[in-house]
Amino acid sequence: MALIRPYITEKFTSYKVEERTTLLSIAIWLKDDYTKKKTIGQTEVRIKEENIKAFKNPSGAYILTDLASGMFIYTVTIESDFYFPEKIEFDASMIRTEDVHLKFENDGPASGSINARLENASELHFNDVVEFQNPVGDIEQKKITNIEADNITISWNIGLKYDFSAKGSTVRVLKYLIDEILLKPKPSYPFPNNATLARGLIVDSNNDALEGILVEVEEKIETQSDKNGEFVLYFKEITGPIELRINGDLQPDIITLEGGRTIVLGEFVVP
């Protein structure tokens, strides 16, 4: 998994009355599933059980600080104006309070590499995020997907964009947790006028709106109904007619999309 580098530091120090250092625990990047860019509208990110609200830093990351580390789970909820809510779990044991000193066994990994050999990887875990930096200032982060039994070789899924084999390149493990979340637009999302959309309504046998019903297209595109029973599917390209599955059930009608226009599918009754 390739991660966006957050332009944030692991420590924040304030000097009002007395010095106070705040440690970064979790950084969350939110991305609009339609535009693949930054989200719009108001968004609230918090650990609901403890009523801890994240703050948004200047680079757009939602930040949670000074969280305890241990063998338990933090559940982070995301509520926003134009997107369906999300709930993400973070393993509190992965939040580090001490530095882990890492060095390459010989040269660092070259561009395209999916693994690296370290002098010692025994303190690393699956899903730890390691950050590489080379002498010209290129920085790249990768989530560890495998650690070989020799406790030297670590691996990740997608090859490196930059080269870190030059002398002076470094590697470190992030002490905080980081994740990137795609938020799916609600039917009320302000799509552009030329968007290719399919809208519909899901009701029960009494004609009451049903919320949270899964709507899929060929297991590649999915959304859900909102509190009014409405749903919207959005398409960047048209490859031909589509078939819908609602709550896993294939619908009988074949749907033909119209590029740059919205089609209204009408009501779907779910028993």
C-alpha positions as CSV (number, residue, x, y, z in Angstrom):
1,M,0.0,0.0,0.0
2,A,1.4,3.4,-1.0
3,L,0.7,6.1,1.5
4,I,0.5,9.8,1.2
5,R,3.2,11.5,3.2
6,P,1.6,13.8,5.7
7,Y,3.3,17.1,6.1
8,I,3.2,16.8,9.9
9,T,5.7,16.1,12.6
10,E,5.5,13.5,15.4
11,K,5.8,16.1,18.1
12,F,4.1,19.5,18.7
13,T,5.6,21.8,21.3
14,S,3.8,24.8,22.7
15,Y,5.3,27.5,25.0
16,K,2.3,29.2,26.5
17,V,3.0,29.6,30.2
18,E,5.1,26.4,30.2
19,E,6.5,24.0,27.6
20,R,4.2,21.2,26.6
21,T,5.0,18.4,24.1
22,T,2.1,16.7,22.3
23,L,2.7,13.4,20.5
24,L,1.0,12.4,17.3
25,S,-0.9,9.1,17.6
26,I,-3.1,8.7,14.5
27,A,-3.1,10.6,11.1
28,I,-6.1,10.1,8.8
29,W,-6.3,11.3,5.2
30,L,-9.8,11.5,3.7
31,K,-10.4,11.2,-0.1
32,D,-13.5,11.8,-2.1
33,D,-14.4,8.5,-3.9
34,Y,-15.9,10.4,-6.9
35,T,-13.2,13.0,-7.5
36,K,-10.3,11.0,-5.9
37,K,-9.3,14.4,-4.4
38,K,-9.9,16.1,-1.1
39,T,-13.3,15.8,0.5
40,I,-15.7,18.8,0.6
41,G,-18.1,20.1,3.2
42,Q,-17.9,19.8,7.0
43,T,-16.4,16.6,8.4
44,E,-16.0,15.4,12.0
45,V,-13.5,12.7,12.9
46,R,-13.5,11.4,16.5
47,I,-13.0,8.5,18.8
48,K,-16.7,8.3,19.9
49,E,-16.4,6.2,23.0
50,E,-13.9,8.6,24.6
51,N,-15.4,11.7,22.9
52,I,-12.0,12.7,21.5
53,K,-12.2,14.9,18.4
54,A,-9.5,15.0,15.7
55,F,-8.3,18.3,14.4
56,K,-7.4,19.0,10.8
57,N,-3.9,20.2,10.2
58,P,-2.9,22.7,7.4
59,S,-2.0,19.8,5.0
60,G,-5.4,18.3,5.3
61,A,-4.7,15.3,7.7
62,Y,-7.0,14.6,10.6
63,I,-4.9,14.3,13.7
64,L,-5.4,12.5,17.0
65,T,-2.7,13.0,19.6
66,D,-1.5,11.7,23.0
67,L,-3.4,8.4,22.8
68,A,-2.5,5.6,25.1
69,S,-0.8,2.5,23.6
70,G,-1.9,-1.0,24.6
71,M,-3.7,-4.2,23.7
72,F,-7.0,-2.7,22.7
73,I,-8.8,-1.1,19.7
74,Y,-9.6,2.5,19.0
75,T,-12.7,3.0,16.9
76,V,-12.7,6.2,14.9
77,T,-15.9,7.4,13.4
78,I,-16.2,9.8,10.4
79,E,-19.4,11.9,9.9
80,S,-19.7,14.4,7.1
81,D,-22.2,16.6,5.2
82,F,-22.0,14.9,1.8
83,Y,-20.6,11.4,2.5
84,F,-21.8,8.2,4.1
85,P,-20.4,7.7,7.6
86,E,-17.4,5.4,8.1
87,K,-16.0,3.6,11.1
88,I,-12.3,2.5,11.2
89,E,-10.6,0.4,13.9
90,F,-6.9,1.1,14.9
91,D,-4.8,-1.3,16.9
92,A,-3.6,0.7,19.9
93,S,-0.6,-1.6,20.4
94,M,0.8,-0.3,17.1
95,I,1.2,3.2,18.5
96,R,4.9,3.5,19.6
97,T,6.2,5.6,22.5
98,E,9.9,4.8,21.9
99,D,12.1,5.2,18.8
100,V,13.1,2.0,16.9
101,H,16.5,2.4,15.4
102,L,16.7,0.9,11.8
103,K,19.6,0.6,9.4
104,F,20.0,-1.0,6.0
105,E,22.1,-4.2,6.0
106,N,24.0,-2.9,3.0
107,D,22.4,-0.6,0.3
108,G,18.9,0.6,0.6
109,P,16.2,-0.5,-1.9
110,A,16.2,0.7,-5.5
111,S,13.3,2.1,-7.4
112,G,10.7,-0.6,-8.1
113,S,11.8,-2.7,-5.1
114,I,9.2,-4.5,-3.0
115,N,11.5,-5.5,-0.1
116,A,14.5,-4.3,1.8
117,R,17.2,-5.9,4.0
118,L,17.8,-4.3,7.4
119,E,20.4,-5.0,10.0
120,N,17.6,-6.0,12.4
121,A,13.8,-6.1,11.8
122,S,12.9,-7.9,15.0
123,E,11.1,-5.0,16.5
124,L,8.9,-4.4,13.5
125,H,5.4,-5.8,12.9
126,F,3.0,-6.4,10.0
127,N,1.2,-3.2,9.1
128,D,4.0,-1.0,10.6
129,V,4.7,1.9,8.2
130,V,8.3,2.4,7.3
131,E,9.5,5.7,5.7
132,F,12.5,5.9,3.3
133,Q,14.4,9.1,2.5
134,N,17.3,9.6,0.1
135,P,20.0,12.4,0.1
136,V,18.1,14.4,-2.6
137,G,15.0,14.6,-0.3
138,D,12.7,12.0,-1.9
139,I,10.5,10.5,0.8
140,E,8.2,7.4,0.5
141,Q,6.2,5.4,2.9
142,K,5.3,1.7,2.7
143,K,3.1,-0.5,4.9
144,I,4.9,-3.8,5.8
145,T,3.1,-6.9,4.6
146,N,5.7,-9.5,5.4
147,I,8.7,-10.0,7.6
148,E,10.8,-13.0,6.8
149,A,11.9,-15.5,9.4
150,D,15.4,-14.2,9.4
151,N,14.1,-10.9,11.0
152,I,16.1,-9.0,8.3
153,T,14.0,-8.7,5.2
154,I,10.8,-6.7,5.1
155,S,8.3,-6.6,2.2
156,W,5.4,-4.4,0.9
157,N,3.0,-4.7,-2.0
158,I,3.7,-2.0,-4.5
159,G,7.2,-1.2,-5.9
160,L,9.0,2.0,-4.7
161,K,8.6,5.1,-6.9
162,Y,12.0,6.5,-5.8
163,D,15.5,5.1,-5.5
164,F,16.9,4.7,-2.0
165,S,20.1,2.8,-2.8
166,A,22.4,5.8,-2.7
167,K,24.7,6.2,0.3
168,G,23.1,8.4,2.9
169,S,19.6,7.0,2.4
170,T,17.7,6.3,5.6
171,V,14.8,4.2,6.9
172,R,12.6,4.7,10.0
173,V,9.4,3.3,11.3
174,L,6.6,5.7,12.0
175,K,5.6,5.8,15.7
176,Y,2.1,7.0,14.8
177,L,-0.6,5.2,12.8
178,I,-1.6,6.5,9.4
179,D,-4.5,5.6,7.0
180,E,-6.2,6.9,3.9
181,I,-10.0,6.5,3.7
182,L,-12.2,6.8,0.6
183,L,-15.6,8.5,1.5
184,K,-18.5,7.6,-0.7
185,P,-20.9,10.4,-1.7
186,K,-24.5,10.5,-0.5
187,P,-27.3,11.2,-2.9
188,S,-27.2,14.9,-1.6
189,Y,-23.6,15.3,-2.9
190,P,-23.3,18.3,-5.3
191,F,-22.3,16.3,-8.4
192,P,-21.4,18.5,-11.5
193,N,-24.1,19.0,-14.2
194,N,-22.2,16.7,-16.6
195,A,-21.9,13.7,-14.2
196,T,-23.0,10.3,-15.4
197,L,-25.4,9.2,-12.6
198,A,-28.0,6.6,-11.9
199,R,-30.5,7.4,-9.1
200,G,-33.1,5.2,-7.5
201,L,-35.2,4.6,-4.4
202,I,-35.4,1.6,-2.1
203,V,-38.6,0.8,-0.2
204,D,-40.2,-2.1,1.6
205,S,-43.5,-3.7,0.9
206,N,-45.3,-1.0,2.9
207,N,-43.6,1.7,0.7
208,D,-41.5,2.8,3.6
209,A,-37.9,4.0,2.8
210,L,-35.1,1.6,3.7
211,E,-31.7,2.9,4.8
212,G,-28.4,1.1,4.5
213,I,-29.4,-1.2,1.6
214,L,-26.3,-2.3,-0.4
215,V,-26.5,-1.4,-4.2
216,E,-23.8,-2.9,-6.5
217,V,-22.9,-2.9,-10.1
218,E,-20.9,-6.0,-11.2
219,E,-19.1,-6.1,-7.8
220,K,-17.0,-3.2,-9.0
221,I,-19.1,-0.2,-7.9
222,E,-21.2,0.0,-4.8
223,T,-23.1,2.4,-2.6
224,Q,-26.0,2.3,-0.2
225,S,-29.4,3.9,0.4
226,D,-29.6,6.9,2.7
227,K,-32.2,7.6,5.4
228,N,-34.7,8.6,2.7
229,G,-34.2,5.3,0.8
230,E,-32.4,7.1,-2.0
231,F,-29.2,5.9,-3.7
232,V,-26.9,7.3,-6.4
233,L,-24.4,5.5,-8.5
234,Y,-21.7,7.5,-10.3
235,F,-19.6,6.5,-13.3
236,K,-16.4,8.0,-14.7
237,E,-16.7,5.9,-17.9
238,I,-19.3,3.8,-19.6
239,T,-18.4,0.4,-20.8
240,G,-21.9,-0.8,-21.7
241,P,-25.2,-1.7,-20.1
242,I,-25.2,-2.5,-16.4
243,E,-27.0,-4.9,-14.0
244,L,-27.8,-4.0,-10.4
245,R,-27.6,-6.2,-7.3
246,I,-29.6,-4.9,-4.4
247,N,-28.8,-6.6,-1.1
248,G,-27.1,-9.3,-3.2
249,D,-30.1,-10.0,-5.4
250,L,-29.6,-9.5,-9.1
251,Q,-32.3,-7.2,-10.6
252,P,-34.0,-8.3,-13.8
253,D,-33.7,-5.1,-15.8
254,I,-30.6,-4.2,-17.9
255,I,-29.8,-0.5,-17.5
256,T,-28.3,1.7,-20.3
257,L,-26.4,4.7,-19.0
258,E,-26.3,8.1,-20.8
259,G,-22.9,9.8,-20.7
260,G,-23.0,13.1,-18.9
261,R,-26.6,12.7,-17.8
262,T,-28.6,11.4,-14.9
263,I,-31.1,8.5,-15.3
264,V,-33.8,7.8,-12.8
265,L,-34.4,4.1,-12.1
266,G,-37.5,4.5,-10.0
267,E,-38.4,2.3,-7.0
268,F,-37.0,-1.0,-5.9
269,V,-39.0,-3.0,-3.4
270,V,-36.9,-5.0,-0.9
271,P,-39.0,-7.6,1.1
